[in-house]
Amino acid sequence: MPENEIEPTSESENREAASPLGTRSRLRKRLLAASAVLGIGLIMLSVAGVFLYRFGVTDAYIRSAFTAKLDYMGMAFDAEVFRVRASPFELELKNAAFNDRITGAKIFFIRDARIGLGYRGINPLTLVSDIEITSADIHGAEIWVDFDENGRSNFANLREDDRGSYYNFIYDSVQFAMADSVIYFGDQARSISAKGRDLRLDLKPDASGAAPEDKRYKIDIAAANTTFSYAENKVEDITFRAAALAGLKDAEISDLTIESPIGVSRLKGRVDDYANPKYDIDIESTVDLTQSSNILPLGTPLRGIGNFHGKLTGEGEAYKIVGEVDSESIMAAGVYLKAMNVGATVQGTNADYEANGKAIAEMLTFGDFRIDFPRLVGNVRGTGTDFRWLGELNAAAARMGNISLGELFLADAAAEYRDNELSASAKTFSAKKVALSDSGSGDLSASNIKLKQAGGEIQLSAGEINSKSLRGEGYAFDGTSLNNVRARNHDSVTTVEIESARAAKADLQGSKLENITAGKTTVKSNGNANEAVINGLRAARLESNGMTVTDIEADP
């Protein structure tokens, strides 16, 4: 049963309130009380108590006015207890519910609250009473923030009360404390929901003596045992802590820490202009990619630990990140990185981004493709998980199936990852060493390189490949040039097709040839044996066992 209570008054006061003379007396005393409050600030609280309770401002009246105000704003209010006390001057609420007046949607619920009040007096020109909210001590609050599939929130039907009022509430010195509370969040359009338990919020005015519009507040907020859900995936046991000094226009964040099974993030910095926020935030974060992949629908399984140190700046939805990422090991969709370090600047809006920087690692593997000590420099543009990279690549070594490269370099290179497929290209390529099974090459260069990986198959092509030397068991070539080369690796079998080839010199088991040319050539290797088919083989000169032959032609 709702309670509307008032502190007891004397019988003489009740008799006075019931008579016509009492009405006139109350009017005179209102004016006297108002004058006393304006002139004598030292007795403000005592006069406020007399003014509010001796002259008819009762619980029922205050509750009625409060309920009517909320109703005009679009909110239905009900409370088991709504009580105003004179000493100390405060409002007490128990089991108070604040719901949408039209839809009935929940907005707030307060199990127990005590609101400290102070009376500043009446403005003689407007006859508006100034009531100060000095403190708010709330226990057991529940807060709902919900968005439907159209992005409409449960606050959408609320409106501001811009009508005139006989009471003006002042909040600039409020000390706010909330404990043992819960916040619920839901976004149907994005399949997001969250529940913050053990919510605690402390708010105190900074003792700076600033004007009300410049007043700043010390904020301390924490939540534990919190859950976050995205689609059918849930992160549990999240702990959140924040400490800040905030005003009406900006905030300085001294500490913001988020801990969860996914990782730990620590932030500090400032935010200006809440309407169109400008932010400058320092971030340190450690992310368990294995847990992230297991919990969140990333689409690609991840393994490893990632660390980030950097700065986030921006305005609105446009942002810039300058920082460094490092990890002992990362694995994703068959890509493995060991001892990775990335220094980059990233700029973007929402999911679209552009990055410039460099990345180094001890090793990178992708299916049968492996690069040792890669170093990448360039530009990356992307949306979500799809990206395109432009730049240069240096590496100590690389291997693809039975092909291995040493001291390689790619210039004017590009790589694109889209729909789980990787493609790459480079205008120029060079390597000090090349090996194909038992074959070896030195000082290799190539142009118009293209690489594609999809469905467990790797394809490589080049417009032209030049080699200073090519050596193998029983053969050697010098000054070799290959045109329109295509290589394919599938199920551990490497197939190389060459449209045409040329060599200045060759040594085939002691037989020496000069000015060798060949047409279409196919080489297959499974790691144990090699097979070659050469069409249109020509040589200007052959020396073998003391015999010399010129203008040689041979076909399979």
C-alpha positions as CSV (number, residue, x, y, z in Angstrom):
1,M,0.0,0.0,0.0
2,P,1.6,3.3,-1.0
3,E,2.6,5.6,1.8
4,N,2.2,9.4,1.7
5,E,3.5,10.6,5.0
6,I,4.3,13.9,6.7
7,E,6.0,14.8,9.8
8,P,3.5,15.6,12.7
9,T,2.3,19.1,13.2
10,S,0.8,20.7,16.3
11,E,-2.9,21.1,17.0
12,S,-2.7,24.9,16.9
13,E,-1.2,24.7,13.4
14,N,-4.0,22.5,12.3
15,R,-6.7,24.8,13.7
16,E,-5.0,27.8,12.0
17,A,-4.9,26.0,8.7
18,A,-8.7,25.3,8.9
19,S,-9.9,28.9,9.4
20,P,-10.3,31.8,7.0
21,L,-8.0,33.8,9.2
22,G,-5.5,31.0,8.9
23,T,-5.5,31.3,5.1
24,R,-4.6,35.0,5.3
25,S,-2.1,34.2,8.0
26,R,-0.5,31.6,5.8
27,L,-0.2,34.2,3.0
28,R,1.5,36.7,5.3
29,K,3.8,34.1,6.6
30,R,4.8,33.0,3.1
31,L,5.9,36.5,2.3
32,L,7.7,36.9,5.6
33,A,9.4,33.5,5.2
34,A,10.5,34.3,1.6
35,S,11.9,37.7,2.8
36,A,13.7,36.0,5.6
37,V,15.3,33.4,3.3
38,L,16.5,36.0,0.8
39,G,17.9,38.2,3.6
40,I,19.3,35.7,6.1
41,G,21.1,32.8,4.4
42,L,22.3,31.4,7.7
43,I,18.8,30.2,8.6
44,M,17.9,29.0,5.2
45,L,17.2,25.3,6.1
46,S,15.0,26.1,9.1
47,V,12.9,28.6,7.1
48,A,12.6,26.1,4.3
49,G,11.2,23.5,6.7
50,V,8.7,26.0,8.1
51,F,7.7,27.2,4.6
52,L,7.2,23.8,3.1
53,Y,5.4,22.1,6.0
54,R,3.6,24.8,7.9
55,F,2.0,26.2,4.7
56,G,0.6,23.2,3.0
57,V,3.4,21.8,0.8
58,T,2.6,18.2,1.9
59,D,3.7,14.8,0.6
60,A,0.4,14.4,-1.3
61,Y,0.9,17.8,-3.0
62,I,4.5,17.2,-3.9
63,R,3.7,13.6,-5.1
64,S,0.8,14.9,-7.2
65,A,2.9,17.6,-8.8
66,F,5.8,15.2,-9.3
67,T,3.5,12.6,-11.0
68,A,1.9,15.2,-13.1
69,K,5.2,16.5,-14.3
70,L,6.4,13.0,-15.2
71,D,3.1,12.3,-16.9
72,Y,3.5,15.4,-19.1
73,M,7.0,14.2,-20.0
74,G,5.5,10.8,-21.1
75,M,6.5,8.8,-18.0
76,A,4.1,6.8,-15.7
77,F,5.3,6.9,-12.1
78,D,4.3,4.8,-9.1
79,A,6.0,4.2,-5.7
80,E,5.2,2.2,-2.7
81,V,6.7,4.9,-0.5
82,F,6.9,8.6,-1.4
83,R,7.8,10.6,1.7
84,V,9.2,14.0,2.4
85,R,10.9,14.7,5.7
86,A,11.6,18.1,7.3
87,S,14.7,17.2,9.3
88,P,16.8,16.4,7.4
89,F,15.0,17.9,4.5
90,E,14.9,14.9,2.1
91,L,12.7,12.8,-0.3
92,E,12.4,9.1,0.4
93,L,11.4,6.6,-2.3
94,K,10.8,2.9,-2.1
95,N,10.0,0.5,-4.9
96,A,9.5,3.4,-7.4
97,A,8.8,2.4,-11.0
98,F,9.2,4.8,-14.0
99,N,7.6,3.4,-17.2
100,D,6.7,4.7,-20.6
101,R,3.2,6.1,-20.2
102,I,2.1,5.0,-23.7
103,T,3.7,1.6,-24.2
104,G,4.3,0.6,-20.5
105,A,8.0,-0.2,-21.4
106,K,10.3,-0.2,-18.3
107,I,12.7,2.7,-18.0
108,F,13.8,2.9,-14.3
109,F,13.1,1.1,-11.1
110,I,14.4,2.2,-7.7
111,R,14.2,-0.1,-4.7
112,D,15.4,2.5,-2.2
113,A,16.4,6.1,-2.6
114,R,17.0,9.2,-0.4
115,I,17.2,12.5,-2.1
116,G,18.7,15.3,0.0
117,L,17.0,18.7,-0.5
118,G,17.8,22.3,0.3
119,Y,15.6,25.4,0.1
120,R,17.3,28.5,-1.4
121,G,14.2,30.8,-1.3
122,I,11.8,32.6,-3.6
123,N,12.7,34.8,-6.5
124,P,10.7,38.0,-5.8
125,L,10.3,38.8,-9.5
126,T,9.1,35.4,-10.7
127,L,7.8,33.9,-7.4
128,V,9.6,30.7,-8.3
129,S,11.0,28.7,-5.4
130,D,14.6,27.4,-5.8
131,I,15.0,23.9,-4.4
132,E,18.5,22.5,-4.3
133,I,19.2,18.8,-4.8
134,T,22.1,18.3,-2.4
135,S,22.5,14.5,-2.5
136,A,21.1,11.3,-4.0
137,D,21.7,8.0,-2.3
138,I,20.2,5.1,-4.4
139,H,20.2,1.4,-3.7
140,G,18.9,-1.3,-5.9
141,A,18.2,0.7,-9.1
142,E,17.4,-1.0,-12.4
143,I,17.9,0.8,-15.7
144,W,16.6,-0.3,-19.1
145,V,18.0,0.9,-22.4
146,D,16.4,-0.8,-25.4
147,F,16.4,-0.3,-29.1
148,D,14.0,-2.0,-31.5
149,E,14.7,-3.3,-35.0
150,N,14.1,0.3,-36.3
151,G,16.5,1.9,-33.9
152,R,13.8,3.4,-31.7
153,S,14.6,3.4,-28.0
154,N,12.4,3.0,-24.9
155,F,13.1,6.7,-24.3
156,A,11.6,7.8,-27.6
157,N,8.2,8.8,-26.2
158,L,9.7,11.0,-23.5
159,R,9.8,14.8,-24.0
160,E,11.3,17.7,-22.1
161,D,9.0,19.8,-19.8
162,D,9.6,23.3,-21.0
163,R,6.5,24.8,-19.2
164,G,6.8,27.3,-16.4
165,S,6.8,26.0,-12.8
166,Y,6.6,27.4,-9.3
167,Y,9.7,25.3,-8.4
168,N,13.2,25.4,-9.9
169,F,15.4,22.5,-9.0
170,I,19.1,23.1,-8.8
171,Y,21.6,20.2,-9.2
172,D,25.0,21.9,-9.4
173,S,26.1,20.8,-5.9
174,V,24.5,17.3,-5.9
175,Q,26.4,14.4,-4.4
176,F,25.1,11.2,-6.2
177,A,25.8,7.7,-5.1
178,M,24.2,4.5,-6.6
179,A,25.0,1.0,-5.5
180,D,23.8,-2.6,-5.8
181,S,22.2,-1.7,-9.2
182,V,21.6,-3.3,-12.6
183,I,21.6,-1.9,-16.1
184,Y,20.0,-3.7,-19.1
185,F,20.9,-2.9,-22.7
186,G,19.3,-4.4,-25.8
187,D,19.6,-3.6,-29.6
188,Q,17.4,-5.8,-31.7
189,A,18.7,-4.5,-35.0
190,R,22.3,-5.5,-34.1
191,S,21.3,-8.5,-32.0
192,I,23.2,-7.0,-29.0
193,S,22.2,-7.3,-25.4
194,A,24.0,-6.6,-22.1
195,K,23.3,-6.8,-18.4
196,G,25.5,-4.9,-16.0
197,R,25.2,-6.2,-12.4
198,D,26.6,-4.8,-9.2
199,L,26.5,-1.4,-10.7
200,R,27.9,1.4,-8.5
201,L,28.0,5.1,-9.4
202,D,29.4,8.0,-7.2
203,L,29.2,11.6,-8.3
204,K,30.5,14.6,-6.3
205,P,31.0,18.2,-7.3
206,D,34.6,19.3,-7.7
207,A,35.5,21.8,-5.0
208,S,36.6,24.4,-7.5
209,G,34.1,27.2,-6.8
210,A,33.2,27.5,-10.5
211,A,30.0,29.0,-11.9
212,P,27.2,26.4,-12.3
213,E,27.6,26.2,-16.1
214,D,31.3,25.5,-15.6
215,K,30.9,23.1,-12.6
216,R,32.7,19.8,-12.8
217,Y,32.0,16.6,-11.1
218,K,34.1,13.7,-9.9
219,I,32.6,10.5,-11.3
220,D,33.5,7.0,-10.1
221,I,31.6,4.1,-11.7
222,A,32.0,0.4,-11.5
223,A,30.2,-2.8,-12.5
224,A,31.0,-6.5,-12.0
225,N,29.6,-9.8,-13.0
226,T,28.4,-8.2,-16.3
227,T,27.4,-10.0,-19.4
228,F,27.5,-9.0,-23.1
229,S,25.7,-10.9,-25.9
230,Y,26.0,-10.6,-29.6
231,A,23.7,-12.8,-31.7
232,E,24.0,-16.2,-29.9
233,N,27.4,-15.5,-28.4
234,K,27.9,-14.2,-24.9
235,V,30.8,-12.8,-22.9
236,E,30.4,-13.2,-19.2
237,D,32.2,-12.1,-16.1
238,I,33.0,-8.6,-17.3
239,T,34.4,-6.0,-14.8
240,F,34.2,-2.3,-15.6
241,R,35.7,0.6,-13.7
242,A,36.0,4.3,-14.6
243,A,37.1,7.5,-12.9
244,A,36.6,10.9,-14.5
245,L,36.2,14.6,-13.9
246,A,33.3,15.8,-16.1
247,G,31.4,18.9,-16.8
248,L,28.5,19.8,-19.0
249,K,30.6,20.0,-22.1
250,D,33.7,17.8,-21.6
251,A,35.2,15.1,-19.5
252,E,38.7,14.1,-18.4
253,I,39.0,10.3,-18.0
254,S,41.8,9.4,-15.5
255,D,41.1,5.7,-15.7
256,L,38.8,3.4,-17.6
257,T,39.5,-0.3,-17.2
258,I,37.6,-3.2,-18.8
259,E,38.4,-6.8,-17.8
260,S,36.9,-9.9,-19.3
261,P,37.9,-13.4,-20.4
262,I,38.6,-11.8,-23.8
263,G,41.3,-9.5,-22.4
264,V,42.0,-6.3,-20.5
265,S,41.9,-2.7,-21.8
266,R,43.0,0.5,-20.0
267,L,42.1,3.9,-21.3
268,K,42.7,7.5,-20.3
269,G,42.2,10.8,-22.0
270,R,39.5,13.4,-22.6
271,V,36.3,13.9,-24.5
272,D,35.0,17.4,-25.6
273,D,31.6,18.5,-26.9
274,Y,29.2,15.6,-26.1
275,A,26.9,16.6,-29.0
276,N,29.7,16.0,-31.6
277,P,32.3,14.3,-29.5
278,K,36.0,15.1,-30.0
279,Y,38.2,12.6,-28.2
280,D,41.9,12.1,-27.4
281,I,42.4,8.7,-25.6
282,D,45.5,6.7,-24.7
283,I,44.9,2.9,-24.9
284,E,46.7,-0.1,-23.6
285,S,45.0,-3.4,-24.4
286,T,45.8,-7.1,-24.2
287,V,43.4,-9.4,-26.1
288,D,43.1,-13.2,-25.9
289,L,42.3,-13.9,-29.5
290,T,41.5,-17.5,-28.8
291,Q,38.8,-16.6,-26.3
292,S,37.6,-13.8,-28.6
293,S,37.2,-16.4,-31.5
294,N,35.4,-18.9,-29.3
295,I,33.0,-16.4,-27.8
296,L,32.3,-13.8,-30.6
297,P,31.1,-14.5,-34.2
298,L,34.2,-13.3,-35.9
299,G,33.8,-15.7,-38.8
300,T,37.4,-16.7,-38.7
301,P,38.9,-18.8,-35.9
302,L,41.7,-16.9,-34.1
303,R,44.5,-18.1,-31.8
304,G,47.0,-16.2,-29.8
305,I,47.5,-13.1,-27.6
306,G,47.6,-9.6,-29.0
307,N,48.9,-6.4,-27.3
308,F,48.1,-2.8,-28.4
309,H,49.6,0.5,-27.2
310,G,48.6,3.7,-28.8
311,K,46.4,6.8,-29.1
312,L,42.9,7.2,-30.4
313,T,41.8,10.6,-31.6
314,G,38.8,11.7,-33.6
315,E,35.6,13.6,-34.0
316,G,32.2,11.9,-34.3
317,E,32.4,8.7,-36.3
318,A,35.8,9.7,-37.9
319,Y,38.8,8.4,-36.0
320,K,42.6,8.1,-36.1
321,I,44.7,5.5,-34.3
322,V,48.5,5.8,-33.9
323,G,50.0,2.9,-32.1
324,E,51.8,-0.4,-32.0
325,V,50.6,-4.0,-32.0
326,D,52.7,-6.9,-31.0
327,S,52.1,-10.6,-30.4
328,E,54.2,-13.7,-29.7
329,S,52.0,-15.7,-32.1
330,I,48.7,-15.3,-34.0
331,M,46.8,-17.8,-36.1
332,A,43.8,-17.0,-38.2
333,A,42.2,-18.9,-41.2
334,G,45.4,-20.8,-41.8
335,V,47.6,-17.7,-41.5
336,Y,50.2,-17.9,-38.7
337,L,52.4,-15.1,-37.5
338,K,55.2,-15.5,-35.0
339,A,56.7,-12.6,-33.0
340,M,54.8,-9.9,-34.9
341,N,55.2,-6.2,-34.4
342,V,53.2,-3.6,-36.2
343,G,53.6,0.2,-36.0
344,A,50.8,2.0,-37.9
345,T,48.6,5.0,-38.2
346,V,44.9,4.1,-38.9
347,Q,42.2,6.6,-40.0
348,G,38.6,5.7,-40.7
349,T,34.9,6.2,-40.4
350,N,32.8,3.4,-38.9
351,A,34.0,0.1,-40.5
352,D,35.9,1.8,-43.4
353,Y,39.6,2.4,-42.6
354,E,43.0,3.3,-44.1
355,A,46.3,2.5,-42.5
356,N,49.9,3.4,-43.1
357,G,52.8,1.7,-41.4
358,K,55.2,-1.2,-41.2
359,A,55.0,-4.7,-39.9
360,I,57.7,-7.2,-39.1
361,A,57.6,-10.8,-37.8
362,E,59.9,-13.8,-37.4
363,M,57.6,-16.0,-39.5
364,L,54.4,-15.9,-41.6
365,T,52.7,-19.1,-42.9
366,F,49.6,-19.4,-45.1
367,G,48.7,-22.9,-46.1
368,D,51.9,-24.3,-47.8
369,F,53.3,-20.8,-48.2
370,R,55.9,-19.7,-45.6
371,I,57.9,-16.5,-45.2
372,D,60.7,-16.1,-42.7
373,F,61.4,-12.6,-41.1
374,P,59.0,-10.7,-43.3
375,R,59.0,-6.9,-43.2
376,L,56.1,-5.0,-44.8
377,V,55.8,-1.3,-45.4
378,G,52.8,0.3,-47.1
379,N,49.2,1.3,-47.0
380,V,46.1,-0.8,-46.1
381,R,42.5,0.1,-47.0
382,G,39.6,-2.0,-45.9
383,T,36.0,-2.5,-44.7
384,G,35.5,-4.9,-41.8
385,T,37.7,-8.0,-42.4
386,D,38.3,-7.4,-46.1
387,F,41.3,-5.3,-47.0
388,R,43.8,-4.2,-49.8
389,W,47.5,-3.6,-49.1
390,L,49.9,-1.6,-51.3
391,G,53.6,-1.4,-50.5
392,E,56.9,-3.3,-50.3
393,L,57.9,-6.7,-48.8
394,N,61.3,-7.8,-47.7
395,A,61.9,-11.3,-46.3
396,A,64.9,-13.5,-45.4
397,A,63.3,-16.6,-47.0
398,A,60.1,-17.9,-48.4
399,R,58.7,-21.3,-49.4
400,M,55.8,-22.4,-51.5
401,G,55.4,-26.2,-51.8
402,N,58.7,-27.4,-53.3
403,I,59.8,-23.9,-54.2
404,S,62.0,-21.9,-51.8
405,L,63.3,-18.4,-52.1
406,G,66.1,-16.6,-50.2
407,E,66.5,-12.8,-49.5
408,L,63.5,-11.8,-51.5
409,F,62.1,-8.3,-52.2
410,L,58.9,-7.2,-53.8
411,A,58.3,-3.6,-55.0
412,D,55.1,-1.9,-56.0
413,A,53.3,-4.8,-54.4
414,A,49.6,-5.3,-53.7
415,A,47.6,-7.8,-51.6
416,E,43.9,-8.2,-51.2
417,Y,41.9,-10.3,-48.8
418,R,38.2,-10.7,-49.7
419,D,35.7,-13.4,-48.9
420,N,38.4,-15.6,-47.4
421,E,40.5,-15.5,-50.5
422,L,44.0,-13.9,-50.8
423,S,45.4,-12.5,-53.9
424,A,48.7,-10.6,-54.4
425,S,50.8,-9.0,-57.1
426,A,54.0,-7.1,-57.6
427,K,55.6,-5.2,-60.5
428,T,59.1,-6.3,-59.7
429,F,60.5,-9.2,-57.6
430,S,64.0,-10.3,-56.8
431,A,65.7,-13.1,-54.8
432,K,69.3,-14.0,-54.1
433,K,68.5,-17.7,-54.0
434,V,65.8,-20.0,-55.5
435,A,65.4,-23.7,-55.1
436,L,63.0,-26.2,-56.7
437,S,63.4,-29.6,-55.1
438,D,67.0,-30.5,-56.1
439,S,67.4,-27.4,-58.3
440,G,69.0,-24.1,-57.3
441,S,69.2,-20.6,-58.7
442,G,71.0,-17.4,-57.9
443,D,70.2,-13.7,-58.4
444,L,66.6,-14.3,-59.6
445,S,64.4,-11.4,-60.8
446,A,60.9,-11.3,-62.1
447,S,58.2,-8.9,-63.3
448,N,54.4,-8.8,-63.1
449,I,54.1,-11.3,-60.3
450,K,50.6,-12.6,-59.4
451,L,49.7,-14.9,-56.5
452,K,46.3,-16.3,-55.6
453,Q,45.3,-18.6,-52.7
454,A,41.8,-20.2,-52.6
455,G,40.4,-23.5,-51.6
456,G,43.7,-25.0,-50.5
457,E,45.4,-24.2,-53.9
458,I,48.1,-21.7,-54.5
459,Q,48.7,-20.2,-58.0
460,L,51.7,-18.1,-59.0
461,S,52.4,-16.4,-62.3
462,A,55.1,-14.1,-63.7
463,G,55.5,-12.2,-67.0
464,E,59.2,-12.8,-67.1
465,I,61.8,-14.4,-64.8
466,N,65.5,-13.9,-65.2
467,S,68.2,-15.9,-63.4
468,K,72.0,-15.4,-63.3
469,S,72.5,-19.1,-62.6
470,L,70.5,-22.3,-62.2
471,R,72.0,-25.4,-60.8
472,G,70.8,-28.9,-60.1
473,E,72.0,-32.5,-60.0
474,G,73.7,-33.1,-63.4
475,Y,72.9,-29.7,-64.9
476,A,73.7,-26.0,-64.8
477,F,72.3,-23.0,-66.7
478,D,73.7,-19.5,-66.9
479,G,71.9,-16.3,-68.1
480,T,68.4,-17.9,-68.1
481,S,65.3,-16.1,-69.1
482,L,61.7,-17.5,-68.8
483,N,58.6,-15.9,-70.3
484,N,54.9,-16.3,-69.1
485,V,55.6,-18.6,-66.2
486,R,52.7,-20.2,-64.3
487,A,53.1,-22.3,-61.2
488,R,50.4,-24.3,-59.3
489,N,50.6,-26.1,-56.0
490,H,47.9,-28.5,-55.0
491,D,47.9,-31.6,-52.8
492,S,51.8,-31.3,-52.4
493,V,52.3,-31.4,-56.2
494,T,53.9,-28.4,-57.9
495,T,53.4,-27.9,-61.6
496,V,55.3,-25.2,-63.5
497,E,54.5,-24.2,-67.1
498,I,56.7,-22.0,-69.2
499,E,55.7,-20.5,-72.5
500,S,59.3,-20.0,-73.7
501,A,62.8,-20.1,-72.3
502,R,66.3,-19.0,-73.2
503,A,69.8,-19.6,-71.7
504,A,73.2,-18.3,-72.6
505,K,75.1,-21.4,-71.5
506,A,74.3,-24.9,-70.2
507,D,76.2,-27.9,-68.8
508,L,74.2,-31.1,-68.9
509,Q,76.3,-33.9,-67.3
510,G,79.5,-32.6,-69.0
511,S,77.9,-31.7,-72.3
512,K,78.2,-27.9,-72.9
513,L,75.6,-26.0,-74.9
514,E,75.4,-22.3,-76.0
515,N,72.5,-20.1,-76.9
516,I,69.7,-22.5,-75.9
517,T,66.1,-21.8,-76.5
518,A,62.9,-23.8,-75.8
519,G,59.2,-23.5,-76.5
520,K,56.5,-24.6,-74.1
521,T,58.0,-26.4,-71.1
522,T,56.2,-28.3,-68.3
523,V,57.9,-29.4,-65.0
524,K,56.2,-31.4,-62.3
525,S,57.5,-32.1,-58.8
526,N,56.1,-34.0,-55.9
527,G,59.1,-33.5,-53.6
528,N,60.6,-37.0,-54.5
529,A,60.9,-36.8,-58.3
530,N,60.9,-34.3,-61.1
531,E,59.4,-34.7,-64.5
532,A,60.0,-32.3,-67.4
533,V,58.6,-32.0,-71.0
534,I,60.4,-29.6,-73.3
535,N,59.1,-28.6,-76.7
536,G,61.1,-26.9,-79.5
537,L,64.5,-27.2,-77.9
538,R,67.2,-25.4,-79.8
539,A,71.0,-24.9,-79.3
540,A,73.4,-23.0,-81.4
541,R,76.4,-25.1,-80.3
542,L,77.1,-28.4,-78.4
543,E,80.4,-29.7,-77.2
544,S,80.5,-33.3,-75.8
545,N,83.3,-35.9,-75.6
546,G,85.5,-33.8,-77.9
547,M,82.8,-33.4,-80.5
548,T,81.2,-30.2,-81.6
549,V,77.8,-29.9,-83.1
550,T,76.0,-26.7,-84.2
551,D,72.3,-25.7,-84.9
552,I,70.8,-28.5,-82.8
553,E,67.0,-29.0,-82.8
554,A,65.1,-31.5,-80.6
555,D,61.4,-32.3,-79.9
556,P,59.9,-34.8,-77.4
